[in-house]
């Protein structure tokens, strides 16, 4: 955090400008060096000089250079272009360029130009693009620096009026090129990135620190307080982030851009959604980590209270789930830029996949939340019947509340109930098997599909209302917004004034029109039919059919109204569905008030009607309110007085609107009428407007479900792998050298049936992926190939018709052919470009693209080379207009002598959309088929695995019931003579032999046990007898020799003899107690009292600290047992812990008491001793086994027998050098059960 603050305070804008300017200058110099090296290559210069001969070779060379460095080459002969390596921008002449280096702004681009004279009439221009400068921007047109010069977009080219904070850019030889400044808004550089990363890490480690503090608080007996405190810190962190908004203000990441997502002040962008999700999942995981410390007060376990709490807990699942899915649905409804159409996966961008990831993460949060609630209910409810009854009540309540508050949502809640039941079932089994896992994902996918379809419907309905408003409105709101900005700029345009001043009175109005179109009326306004009329002192500058001054004066007076917030824009009153505007203003010439140019600009557009496709590259990002329905295959209809006036789109409307009933001024929704969703609006009693959109069909719905299911399945697989990896690595016993061991241990823990299921599903999924990829690629290739063949056949057919007309009419020239192509374009609704034999544009159906300088008027160089030089008949190319990709067909038009006259081009601006549509349809079909196969095989593998493992389970169960005694074991029967039959035969033979050997083995074991016992008793008795014998012999000798120290020695040896006799008595008592162990006096015992009594005995032991923690919230916990045996049990365990801690500065022993479940108490005794060596682990409960130099080895054997006699269990975990934990689980005292057993 300190680093981030320091960088923010120290690094200035001047530093950022200096850093980026240096990067830009160095890259320009590198590009200049490349050009100089090319100029110095004599072989290349020779090829360039003879480009008419080596055109193909030169084109290949320049293509490679352009692909790597974005350097383009243009060759001129007699100042006319004869070769160009790109047609995006082509200088019309090489005149005016210096031979060294030039900086120019031409055709919406900033360029660096280097010129070399090859000979007297031939020269070469090399252009290095610097920055785009389009009059408008969209997803395909961006005013950015060339990516080979600048990766970031922090700089802007400075104007002559900029004087502060600018840097000059010079060429390699010191020639001034241009100046730069920092661009407005956010910047992206290493300083900003370091700050961003530092803030993220600082926040993460702060929360991690708080997490550890809260966890320690939970361990100390305050779990509820720790959860509340951690939740408060998380909420406070989000609040500070939202209030300061520092990250959003500093970072240029799209995650902070509201256009990708914006819903509320709490969720203003995708970053906020991601962080909220991250904090929620952290809180849920924290709650699960402290579950063992959470204890429900006894008052809450009363039947009525427990029932109410359980019902509220289940209802909370429904509430949280509905709330969660509602906010997830806003990712669809509240994003204007992100495509989240699951039936159009190929149109997904980065943010679409981020939204999908957010959905998957939230599903994990939901499942863990449900598991937590189910675990809570398990400790509250006495049986499964109560849970089912409460679940039914909660489901009915949720359905009723949803119907009242948000409308139909029944299927969602039914599937949610299914998820709850599955998680409850898994919680009872303590494991999640494959069928339950798949069913859970299926139910979640169904829930998500229902919410997704409802969200799409709501978004569609909202957009249709906007479309109806736009169609019904007298004004084009997009145009009005642009008019306000244009009016002020056009009146102050000095360049426009200069164009008139230098050309009057013989002004070429076409040049003026071209200038205005390019600079003001491109983008969204280019869809209007534009007409310009110009007068100089009331005299027309062109031949106009009528007096436009009088005509527009009449319009101002009686036929139009002024556009709001403008002075000179007017809207002409016209029919519904037609928008017509005009602008009138005057330009003074030469400073004289009586020398005026009167300008009248007219704009007309029809909202209804068919026309050529409006290329999306012409869309203006300034106009966010664009009619999206046209881009989504929606249809429109206009009725007047009940009769159809016009319609547009795929849906066929009836001639009368009798089937569309509605009140005036109201929006009427009509669902599923002939597969379409309709929205009706009546602005008045005579007019009806209808917008229709195709509804999702059954296959599309299945495709949505398939994608959601597969996304969840894949994400859950990765999530479980990551979770296992983290759990394994964070264990104290883990070391990276034993990764292979841990992996083998994981595999060995997997059940045989699960291995079969996993193997079959894995093979099926692998086969599906391979076959799906092959199918998708091959069919896509065939579709593309067929499409290319059809398009080439079409252009050749058009060319053949034109050539036939040329044979019939030899006088058919360029102009007439262009007229023929224009008529053909209008009748076939197809775009055409026509180029002359020199590659110059003659006619185009989309003049806006060329008027705005998006591309030059020269033909594609590769098409020109193939058709003109290689003499091919036709060629198909994939063209790229800035970032807009489309397919294009070219063909040569030749005369009877096979001389090329013209080149015909059909640009398919919608080709990418069409290809994506066909590929999406194919992908959806494959997803549907393969998802059904995966689900079917998932359940099929369960049946197969169960059928395979059923006899194995039977044998396993019988083996577990096999007893080693005189009682006979029941044999198995298998009717088939297969591998299982052979195994069962061996089992039956084994139990026969087992019965025969049982008696012999039991006798042998009995003899061996008594022999070992006798040896142990003899050894233990012999140990004290030896010193006693030596002492008596020494006393006898002293007595005979009248030793003066006899009395002293007598007293000393007598005390020693007493100690040895006490030792013998202790040994006798130990063996006596062990022998009498089954004889117990059972009574109702307070286990807490016995533990405290035993702890008090050893509490004063040197350097020993014993802590008893009661997490049951009850002072007395009763079990049925023998008070003396229980006391000796805890004495033995505590004594062993103290002896195992020798070598520690302080002995720490913790005794934790809690409930294992509703009918058992759990006691954990943990020490910080040296642990138990691995080689003695199997023997520690064996009688007579001890690792101490003295002792009977009966302590732990006594503890085990005592616990088992009380129907309890004892286990332990140990880590060498860390300590050991013994876990005892005993049944709670149940008087009713005891009475039933007595009866």
N, C-alpha and C positions, 0 to 999 in steps of 0.2 A: 504494500500500500504506500509506503514511504517512497518507493521508486516511482510509482505512478504519479504521486503528487509532485515529486521533484521534477520529473520530465515535463509535467503540465505547466509548472511554474518557470522552468528554465528555457525550454525550447519555444522559440518564437516563430511567428509566421515568416519572418525573414530567413530563419534557418531552414524552414521547409522549402521556401522558394529557392534558396541557394542549392539545396540538395537536389531538387528535381531539375533545376536548370542545368546543373553539371551533368546529370544523367542524360538529358535531352541533347546537350551539345556533344557529348562523347559519342552518342549513337549516330548523330548526323555526320560527324567526322568519320566514323566507321563506314557509313554508307558511301560517303564521298570517296573514301579510299578504295572501296570495291569498284566504283565507277571508273576511277583513275586507272586501276589495274586492267579493267576491261578495255579502256581506251588505249592502253599500252600494248595490248595483245594484237599483234599485226595480223595473225590469221583470222581472228574474229572481225577485225576491221575490214579485212578483205571480203569476208562473207557478207558483212553488212553492206559494203559498197556494191556487191553483186546480189542484193537481196532478191531481185526479180528472178534470178537463176536458182539461188539457194534458199528460197523462201521457207520451205519446210524445215530445213536444218536450223535456220535462224529462229524460226518460231519455237522449235523444241528447246533451243538454248535459252531464249528469253523467258520461256515458260518456267524452266527450272530456277532461273534467277529470281523471277517474280514470286514463285512459291516460297522461296527461302527468305528473301530480303525485301520483298515488295518494292522492287525497282523495275520500272517499265521503260520500254524502248520504242521510239518513233523515228522512222526514216522518211526523209523528204527529198523529192527530186523536183527541181525548179519551184521550190517552196510549196509543193503540194504533197500531201501524205501518200506514200505508196506502201508503207508497212506500219502497223501498230500492233503492239503485243497485248493491248487491252482495249476494249471499246467503252470502258466506263468514262474515260475522258480522253479526248484526242484534240490537241491543238490544231487549228485549221491551217496554220502556216508556221514556218520556223523563223519568219522575219520578226525582228524586234528583240530577239534573245541574244544576249552577249555570249561570247565563246567560253567564258569562264563559268560563273555560277549565277543563277537568277532565282529570286523569290517572287512568286506571283500568286494571286488569288483569282481562280478561274473556275467556273462551273461548280460553285458551292464547295470548293476545295482550296486549301492552302498547299502550294506545291513548291518544291525546290527543283529547278531545271538546270541541267548542265548540257552544253552544246559542243559538238565537235564537227568540224567541216571535213568531210571525207574527200571531196574533190570540188571542182568548180560549181557543179550543179547539184551535188548530193551532200546532205548533212544528216546528222543524227541528234535527236533530243533524248536525253535520259531524265525521267521524272521520278523524284522521290516524294511520295505523298506525305504531307506533314500532319494535316488535320482536316477533318470534314467540317463544313459550315452550311448545313442544309437549313432552309427557311423554316422547317418544322421537323419534329423528331417523332419516332415511334420505335417499336421493338426491332425494326430492321434498319432504321436510319438513326444514327447516333453521332452527335457532334463531338467526336473524341479524336485524340491523337492516334496516329498509326501505331499499332501495337508493337511494331518492330523498333519504334523510337521511344515509346513511353508505355510502360505497363499500367501505371496509375493515371488518373485523369485529374490531377490537382492543378494543372496549369491551364491558362487560357491565353490566347494571343491578344496582346495589348493593342489598343487603338492609339491614334495620335493624341487623343485627348487625355490619355492616362499618363500621369507624371510621377506618381508615387508608387513605391514598392514594385518596380518593374526591373527586369533583367534583359539584357541584350543577348541575342544569339548570333554568333559569327560562324562563317564557314571555315574550312580547314586553312585557307590562306588569309584569313582575317577579314574577309568581306562581310559587311553587315547584312544580315538576312531579315530578322524580325525581332520583336520584343515580346516577352511573356510576363504574365502576372499570375498570382494565385487566383484560381477560380472561386466563385462564390459557393457558399455551402460547406458541406463536410469534406474533409480531405482524408486521403488514404496513403500513409507512408509508414516507415518503420517506427517512428516515434509514437504515432497513434496506436499502432499494433502492440507495441510494448506496453503502453499504458493500459490498453484493453486487457491484455493477458495478465498483467499485474493485478488489476482490479478483480478479475475473475478468481485468480489463485488466492488473493487476500480474503475475499468473501468466503471461498470454499474452506480454507483452513480456519477461519474464524468460526464458521458453523461446525466444523469438525471438532474444534476445541470445546465449543458449547455442548456438542453431542457427548463428548467424553465426561464433561462435568455432570451433565444430566444422568448419564449412565451410572456414575459413582453415586449420585444422589439416590437413584433407584435401588442400587445394591445396599445402600445404608438404611433402607426401609421406607423410602418416600417415593414410590414409583409414580403415583398419580400426580404428585407435585412436579416430578421431573418431566412428565409428558406435557403438562400444562405450560411449564416454563419453556420447554423446547419449542412447542407450538407458538408460544408468544414471540420467541426470538425469530422464528421463521417468518411470522407475519410482520414483525417489525422490520426485518431485512427487506421484504418485498415492499413495504410501505416507504422506506427510505429510498429504495431504488426508483419507485414510481414518482415520489415527490421531487427528488433531485434530478432524475432523468439524465444522469451524467453519461451513462453508456450510450443511450440513444442519441444524445447531442454530439458525442465525440466520434462514434463509429459510423462508418459509411456502409456497414453490412446491410443487405436487404432485409434481414430479420427485423430491423427496426423501422422499416418503411411501411407506413400504414396502408399503402396500396395493395400489399400482399395479404394483410389481415388487420382489421381494426373492429373491435366490438364494443368495448366499454372502457371507462377510466382504469379499471383493474386489468383489462386485457387490451391495451392499446396497440399491440403488435405481436408478431409471432414470437419474438424473444420473451415477452411477458408470459405468453401461453406456455412456452417451453420451461421457463423458470418456475412458474406456478406448478406445472406438472412435476418438475424435479423436486420441489419442496414438499409436495404432497406425498410423493413416493418415498422420500426420505423420512417423513413423519410416520408413514404407515410401517416402514421397515423398523423404525426405532421402537414403535409400540410393540411390534412382534418380538423385538430383541429383549424387552423387559417383561414379557408376558409371565415368565416364571416368577417374577417378583410381585405380580399383581394378585391381590387376594380379595375375594368378594366377602363383605361383611355378612355375618350370620343372619342379620335382619333381612337382607336381600334374598335369602334362600327360603324364606317362608313361602308356601305355595302360591298365595294370591299375589304377593309382591313379585315373586319370581316370574309368574305368568305375565304380569303387566310389563315388567322389564324386558322379558323375552319378546313380547309383541312389539314393543317400541324398538327393540334392536332389529327385528326383521323388517319393520316399516322403515327404519333408517337405511337399510340396504336398498329398498325400492326408491326412497327419496334421493339418496346419493347417486344411485344409478341413473335415474331420470335426469337429475341435475347435471351429471357428468356428460351424458349423451346430448343433452341440450347444448352444452357449451361446445362439445365436439362438432355438433351440427353447424355452429357458427363459422367453422373453418370453410364450410361450403357457402353459406348464405352471406357471409360478411367479407368476402374477398373478391375484388374486382379484377384481379390480374391472374390469380392462380387457377389453373385448370384442374379440377378434381373430379373429372368425369371418368369413372372407373370402366366405362365402355370404350374409352379412347386412351388407352395406356401409352400409345406411342407419342401422344401430345404432352405427356407428363414432363415437367421441368424439375429443377432442384427443389423448389418450394412445394411442389405436389408430393414429392417423396418425403419431404420433411413433415408435411401434414399427415401422411400415412404412418410415419414413424411415431408421431405424437399419439395417433390413435392406438397403435399397438402398445406403447408404453402405458397409456391410460387403462388399457384392458388388463395389463399386469397389476396395476394399482387396484383396479376393481376386484380382481380375483383374490388378492391378498387381503383386501378389506373384508370381503365375504368370508374368507377363511378365519379371520380374526373374530368376526361376529359369531360364526358357527362354533368356534372354540369356546367363546364366552357362553353361548347357549348350552353347550355340552355340560358345563359345570353348574348350570342353573336348573335345567329341566330334568325331571326324574326318568323319563323314558322317551322313546322315539314317537309314540302316539301323540304326546303333548306337542312335540315339535311339528308334526304334520298338521295338527289342528290349528296351531297358531300360524303356520305357513299359509294355510287355506284362508284364514281370516285376513291375513295381511295382503294376500293376492287379490281377494275380492275388494278390500278397501282401496288398494292401489288402482285397480281398474276403475272403480267408481270415481275416485278423486281425479284421475287422469281424464276421464270422460267429461267431468264438470269443468276442469280448469283448462286443459289444453286440447281437448277433443279426443278423437279416436287414437288409442295407443294400446289396444288390448293384446295384440300378438307380442308386442315388446315385453309386457309384464308377464305373459305366460312363459315366454322363453327365459326370462330372468328367473322365474320360479324354478324352471328346470335347472338352470345353472346353480341356484342355491341348493337344490336337492342333491345334485351331483357332488358339489363340494362337501355337503354334509355327509354323504355316503363315503367319500374319500377320507374325510376326517375320522370317521368311525373305523375304517380299514387301516388307518395310519399310513396309507400309501396310495398313490394315484396310478392306476393301471392304464394301459394304452386305450382301451375302449372308452373309459370314462374321460380321459384326456381329450380324445377326438370329439366325443359328444359335447364336451364343454366348449370346445372351439366352434363346433357347428352351431350351438345355441347362441354363442356370442356373435358369430357371423350373421345369423338370422336377425338378431337384435339390431346389429349395425346396418344391415340391409334395409330393414323397415324404417329406421331413422333416416338413413341416407335418401331413400325414395321420398319420404315426406319432406325432407329439406330441399331436395331438387324441385319438388312440386311447389313449395313455398317460394323459392327463388324464381322459378319460372313464372309464377303468378305475379310476383312483384315486377319482374321485367316486362311482362305483358301489359301491366297497367301503365308502366312508363311508355311503352310503345304506343298504346292507345292514346295517351295524352299527347305524345309527339305527333301522331297522325291527325288527331282532332285539333291540335293547337293551330292557331292562325300564324304563329311564328315558329321558326326553326331556332330553338334555344341555343344550339351549338353555334349557328351562324351569328346570332345576336351577340353572343359573348365575344366572338372574333371581330365583329364590326366595331365594337367600342374601342378595341385596341388598334385596329387598322386606321380608323378615321384620323386620329391625331398624327400617326406616322406619315400617312400619305400626303397630308396637307403640308408637312414640313420637309418633304423629300426634295433635297436640292438636286439630286441626280436626275429625277424626273423633270424638274424645271429646266435643267441644262439640256436634256434631250429635246425639249420643245424649242428652247432658245436657239440651238445651233441648226435646227432643221426647218423652222418656219420660213415661208408659208408652205413649203413643199414637204411637210412632215409625212413620213411613212407610218401610217397608223398601225400597221402590223407590228412594227418594232415597239411602239408604245404598248400595244396589247401584250406582246410577249414579255416586256419588262414587268408590267403589272401582274400578269399571271405568275411569273416566276417569283416575284418578291412579296406579293400580298395575297394572291388568290390561289395558292397551291394547297396541298393537304386536303382538309375536309371541304373547304370552299371550292375545290376543283370539281366537285360533283355537280355544281351549278353550271347551267349554260351561261357563259359569259359573253357580253357584247359591250364594246366601247364606242362612244360617239364623241367627236372632238370638234370644237368650233373656235376659230380665231377671229375675235372681234365680230361675232355673229356670222362668220362665213365658215361653211363646213370644210374640214380638212380631208374629206373623202366623199365618195358618192353615196348618199343615203337616200332611201326611197321616199322618206317623208321628212318634214321639218321637225327634228328631234327637240329643238328648243321649245317649240310650241307644244309638242306632244308631252314633254315632261312637265311643262308648266301646268298643263291641264291635269296631269296625274297628281301634282302637288296640291292643286286646288280641290279636286273633287274625288279622286280615285285612290288616295293613299293616306296613310298616317305616318307620322314620324316615329322612327325607332327610338325607344326609350334610351336615355343617357347618350344620345348622339345628336349632332346638329344638322347633318346633311344626308343621313341615311333615311330612306322611306320604305315602308311596306305597302305594296300594291294590294288592294282588296281583290281577292281572287277566289276561285272555287275551292271547296274543301279538298285537301290533299295536295294542293299546289302552293308552293312558296315562291313569291317573286318580290325582289327588292331592287332598289336603285340608289345610286350615290351621285350627287351633283355637287361640284365645287369649282372654284375658279383659281387659276394660277396666273399671277401678274408676271409679265415678261419685261425685262429691262428696267424694272423699277417704276415704270409708268403705269398709273392707274387705268388709263384708257386702253392699254395693250393687255388684253386678257385672253387666256385660253379657257374656254368653258368645257368642262369634262362631265360626261354622263356615262355612268357605268351601270349596266343592267345585269341582274342575276335571277335565273329562273330554274326551278327544280320541281319535279313531280315526285311526291311520296309514293304514289301508286304507279304501277306500270313496269314493264320489263325493259331491260337494257343490257348492255354489255356488263360483264362482271366488273365490279369496282375493286381493283387490286388493293390488297391490304397494305401494300407499301405506300399507298397514297393517303393512308389514314393519319390524322394529326393527333399526336398525344395530348395537345392542349384541349382537345374536345373529348373529354371522358364520356360525355353523354351521347355516344354514338348508338345508332339503332342496332343492338346486338341480335335482335330477332332475325334480321336478314342473313346474318352469318350463321344462324343455327337452324336453317331450313324451315323457318316458320312461314306460315301463309297468312294472307290478309284478304279481307273482302270489304267492299263498301256497298251498302244498300241505301236506296232512296225511295221513300214511299213504298217500302216493302219489296222492291224489285232490285235485283243484282245489277249494279252499275259496272263494277270491275272487280277482278280478283287476281291474286298473284301467289304462286306457290304450288305445291304438290297436291294439296287438298282440293277436291272439287266441291264447290259450294252449290246449294240448290238455287234455282232462279228466284225463289221467294224466301223471305226470312221467317216464314211461319214457324219453323222449328227452333228459332232463336227468340225466345220471349224474354222481355226485361223491362224494368221501369226506367224512365228518363233520369239521367244523372247517376245511375248505379252501375257498378261492375258486377256482371253475372258470370259465374264460373260454370262451365258445363264439362263434366268429366267423361272421358271415354266414349266419345261419339265417333264411331268409325275409326277407332284407334288414335284419335287426336284429342288433345285437351284444348278447350276453346274459352276465350274471354270475350264477352260481349259488352259493348258500351253504346248507349243511345244519348248523344249530345242534345238532340231535340226530337220532336215527334216525327220528323220526316227522315231522319238519318240513323243508320245502324252501322257501327264499326265492329268488325270481328277480327281477332288475332288468334291463330291456331298454332299449336305445336304438337309434334308427334309424341305420344306417350311411350314410356318404356314398355317394350313387349316382354313376353315371358323369357325369351332367350337372353335379352339384355339384363333382366333381373337375375337370372341364374349366373350370368357373367359377373355381375356385381358381387353376388354371394361367393362365387368361386374365387375372385380376387381377394376379397376380405378374408376368406377362410385360409387361403394359401399364405397370405401376408401374416396372419396370426400364427399359422403353423411354423413357418420359417423363423419368425421372430422368437417364438417360444423355444424353439430348438436352440437358437443362439443364446437366448437368455439363460436357459438351463445349463448350457455348457459353461458360460461365463460365471454363473452362480457357483457351480461345482468347483471351478478353477479357483475362484476367490476363497471359498470355504476351505479348500485344500491348502492353499498357499498360506493362509492366515493361521493355520494350526501350529502350535508350538513344536510339534514333532516333525514338521515338514522340513525337508531340505531338497534343494534342486537336484542333487545327485541321485535322489531316489524317485525321480519323476516316473521312471519306468515301473517301479514297484507300485506307486500310487495308481497308475493306469491299470496295471494288472489286478490290483485290489478292486478297482471299480468294476472291471469286467467280471471278476469272480463273484461280485455281489449281485449281479443281474440274474434274475431267474431264467431257467431254461426256456420257459414259454415266452418270456419277454424277448429272449434272444431270437427265437424262431420268428416272432412277430416283427421284430426290428429288421431281421435279415430279409424276410419276404417283402415288407414294405420298402426297405431300402433298395432292393433289386427292382421293384416295380417303379419306384420314383426315378431311379437312375435310367431305366428303360424309357420311361415317359419323357424325361428331360431330353435324352438323346433323340428319340423318335420325334418329339415335339419340335426340337430345333431343326432337325432335318426336314420335317414336313413344312414348317414355317418358312424356312429359307428357300426350299425348292418351289413351293407354291407361290411365294412372293416373287421369286425369279420368273416363274412362268407367267404370272399376272403382269409383271413389268414388261416382259418380252412381248406378250400379246398386245399390251397397250402401245408399245413403241411401234410394233408392226401396223397396228390400226391407224396410228397417227401418221406414220410415213405413207401408208396407202392413201390416206385422206389428202395429204398435201400433194402427192403425185397426181391424184385424180383432179385436184383443182388446177395444177399446172397443165395437165393434159387438156383440160377444157379451155384454158387461156390460150395455149398453143394452137388448139383447133380454131379458136376465134381469130387468131393471128393469120392462119392459113386462109380463112374465109375473107378476112379484111386485111389486106397487106398494109394499108395505111394506119393500122392500129399503133399508136405511139404510147410513150410512157404515161402521158396524162390520161388517155382513155383507159389504159390498163389499170391505172390507179383508181379510176371511177368504177371500173368493173369490180375490183377487189373491195372497194368501199361498199358497194351494193351487196356483194356477197357477205361481207362482215355483218351488215345490218340484218339481212334475211336469215343467216345461219347463227346469229348471236355468237360469233367467233372472232377472236382478235387476230389481226393480220398486220404484218409489217412488209413494206415493199422497198427494196434497195435497188439503185441503178448498178450498172456493171462495174463501177468504181467503188462500190460498197457504201454509197451515201444514201441516206434515207429519202425516199420519195413520198411514201404515204404510211401512216400508222393509224390504227383504230384507238390507240391510247396516247394521244398527243400530250397529255398532262405529264407523263413520265419524262418526255423529252423537253417539254417547255420548262420544267423545273430543273433541268440539268442533272437529273439522277443518273442518266446515261447519255453518252454522246450519240450523235446521229449516224455513226458508222456501224457497219455490220460486225458481228463477232469475228475476230481474226481467224479462229480455227475453222469456222464455217466458210469464210472467204477463201482460205487456203485450199480447203477440200473441194469447193465448188468451182473456184476460178482457176487454181493452179493445177490441182490433181484431176480436174474435170469430172468429179463425181456428180451423179444425178441428184442425190439427196443426202442429207446427213441429219442425225439426231444428237443433240447436245444437252447437257445439264448446265444451265447458265446460272450465274450468281450476280444479282444486282445488289451491291453492297452486302447485306446479310440475307437478302431475300433470294431463296433458291427456287427455280422452276425449270420445267422441261421446255425444250424448244426444237421445232422441226424446221429445217431449211431445205429448199430445193431451187434449182436453177431453171429459169425460163429461157428457152433457146428458140431461135428462128429456124427456118427450113434448112439453112446452111450450118446448123448446129453451133452457131455463134451465140454466146451468152449475152442476153439483153438486160435481164433483171434477175433479182434474187427474191424469192418469196419466203417469208418467215411466219410461222404460227407460234407465238409464245403462249404456252399453257400456264397462265398465272395461277390456276387452281390445281395444277398437277400434284403438288405436294399434299394438298388437302385430300385430293381424290386417292392418291396412293396410301396416305395414312388411313383414310376411311376403309379402304379394302383390306389393308393389313390389320387394322383394328378388328374388323369383322372376322377375319381369319383367326386372329389371336383370341378373340372372345369365344369363338367356336372351339378352339383347342383347349382353352381354359375350362369351358363347360364340360367337355368330354373327359378331360384328364382329371378334373376334380371329382366327377362322379366315379371314375375308375379308382381314384385314391380312396375315396370313402368306402366304396364297395369292397375293395381289397383290404381296407383296414379292418372291417368287420369279418371279412372272409378269413383273414389271417388269425383272428381271434378264435374262430371256430376250428380252424386247422390246428392251431397250437394247442387248444384245449383237447381236441381229439387225440393228438399225439401224446400230450402230457398226462391225460386222464389215467391211463394204466400206471404211469410212473408215479403219479400222486397216490394212487391206490396202494402200490407197493411201498411207497414212502410212509404212508399212514400205518400200514401193517408193520413195517419195520419199527416205527416209533412205538407201536403197541406190543412189540415182541418183548417178553420178559424172560429174564434168566433165572428160572426157578423150576420147581417140580410141576407147576401148572402147565398143561399143554397149550401150545400156540395154535391158532386156527389157520389152516392152510388156505391158499388162494386157488381160484378156478379160472382158467382162460381157455376158451374153446378153439382159438386159432393156433395153428402150429407155425408161429412166426418168431421174430426176435423177442417180442414181449413174452410169448409162450415159453420160450427157452429160459428167459429170466425168471419167470414164475416157477418153472420146474426146479430151477436151482434154489429158489427161495424155499419151496416146500421141502426139498431135500435138506436144506440147511437147518430148518427148524426141527426136523427129525433128529439130525445129528446133534443139534443144540440141546434137545431134551435129554439125549443120552449122556452128553458131557456135563450137563448142568449139575447133577448130583456129585460126580467126581470132582468137578471144579469147586463146588461149594465146600465139600469136605477138605479139599486141599487148601482153599482160602482160609477156612476156619483154623486148620492146623497152622498155617503160616502166620495168621494173625496172632494166635496164642503164643507161637514161638517168638515172634517179634516182640510181643508184649512182655514175655518172660525175660527176653534178653534186655529190654529197656529197663524193666523193674530191677533185674540183677545189676545192671550197670549203675542205675541211680542209687541203689542201696550200697553197692560196693564202694562208691565214691566217699561217703562219710565214714564207712567202717574202717577203711585203711588208716586214716589219721587217728581214729579212736584206738585201734590196735597198737599203733606206734606209741601213742601217749601212755597207754596202760603199761607197755613194756618199759618205758622210760621211768614211770612212777615206781614200778616194781624194783628196778635197779637202784633207784634213789633210796627206797625204803630199806633194801638189804644193806646198802652202803652207809646208812645213817647220814644221809646228805643233810647238812644244816639248812639247805634251802628247800627241803621236802615240802613243808607246809605251803611255802609260796608256790612251788610247782603244782602241788595238789589243788590249790585254789584255782590256779590258772587252767590246769587241764580239766578240772571239773566243769568250769564254765564252758570250755570248748566242747566237752562231751555233751553238755546240755544243748548247745547250738546244733551239734550234729544230730542229736536225737530229735530236736525240733524239725530239722531238715527231713529226717526219715518220716516223721509224722506228717509233714506237709506233702511228701511224695505219696504217702499212703492215702491221704485225704484226696489228692488230685485224681489218683486212679480210682478211688472209691466213687468220687462224684461223677467221673466220666462213665463209670460202669452203671451208675444209677440214673444216668441222664434221662432216659425215657420216663422215669417216675417223676412226674411234675405235679405240683399243686396249683392248678389253674384258678385264677381269681381276676377280678376287675382291677387293673393296675393303671395308675396315672403315669404315663410314659415320660412326661415332662419332669415330674418329681424324681424319677429314677435317674434321668440324665443329669439333672442338677446335682443330685446327691453324689453321683459318681464323679462329676467334674469338680465338686468341692473337695473330694478326697485328694486329688492331684493338683489342685489349684496352687498350693503353696510350694510345689516342687520348684527347685532352683531354675531360673531362666525359662520358666514355662508360663505361657498365657493361653488360657482356655476361654473361648467365647461361645456362648450358647445363643443362637438366633432362632426365635420362634416366629415364623411367618404365617401362622395359622390364625392369629388374632384371638386365640383362645388360651386361657391359662391352664386348662386341664384337658388332656387328650387321653382317652381310655382305650386300652387294649386288653385282650384276654391272655394272661400269661402267668408265669411263676416269678414272684418278686425277687427271690434270691438269684435265680438263673439270669434274669434280665440285668440285675445289678452287676453280677459277675461278667456278663457279656460286655457291658460298657466299660467296666474296669479293665478287662483284657484289651479292648480296642484302644483305650486311652493310654494304657501302659505301653503297648506296642508302639504307638505313635511317639511317645516320649523317647523310648529307647531307639527308634529309627531316626530321631532328630539329633543324636549325639554328633557333635562336630559343628552344629549351628550355634551362632551366638545367642539366638533366642528361639525357643520352641513355640511355634504358633499352631494352635489346634482350634479349628472352627467346627461347631456342631450345628447344622442347619436342620430345622424341623418344618415340614410343610406337608400339604396333602398331595399324594400321587394322583388320586381321583376321589370320587365321593365316598368310597368304602375302604380306602387304605391311607396310612400315614407313611411318610418317607423321612428317614433320618440319614443325613449325609455327614460323615466325619472326615474332615480334611486336615492334613498336616503338611508341614513344609520340610519333611524329612528327606532322606536320601533316595527314597523310592525303593522298589523291589526289583532285584536283578531279573532279567528276562529268563535266565536258565532255571529259576526256582519257582516261576509263576504257577506251573501246574501242580506243585506240591504243597502250597501253603496251607491248604485246608486238610491235608492228610495228618492223621494222628501220628505222634512221635517224631514229626519233622520239625526241625528248628535250625535256625542259622546262628543262634547264640551259643557261646561256649558252655553255658549251663541252661537248664530248662528241660521241661518234659516234652515240649512240642505238642501239648494238648490244648493250648489256649485258643487258637483260631478254630481248631476242630470242635472244641466245646461251643464256641460262638456259632458256628455253622449249624451244629445239631440243635442248639437252643432255638435259633431263628426258624429252622425248618419245622421243629416240633410245634411252633406257633402258627404254622401255615404261611410263613413269610418267606422272603427271598433275601439273599445277601450277594452283593457283587462288588467289584472294585475296579478302579482305573489307576494306573500308576505311571509316572514318568521319572526315570532315573535322574537324580540330581534336582528334581523339582518337588516331588512329594507324592502322596497316595491319598485317594479318596475312597472310603468304603460307603456303600449305599445299602441301607436296610429298609425294606418295605414290609410293613406288618398290617394285617387287617384290623380295622377299627372295631371296638366293642359293639356288638349288635345283639341286644338281649333277645329280640324275637327270633333271630336265626339260631341262637344258642338253645332256646326252648324247643325249636323245631328239630334240632339235631338230637336233643335229649329224648324227644318222643320217638 
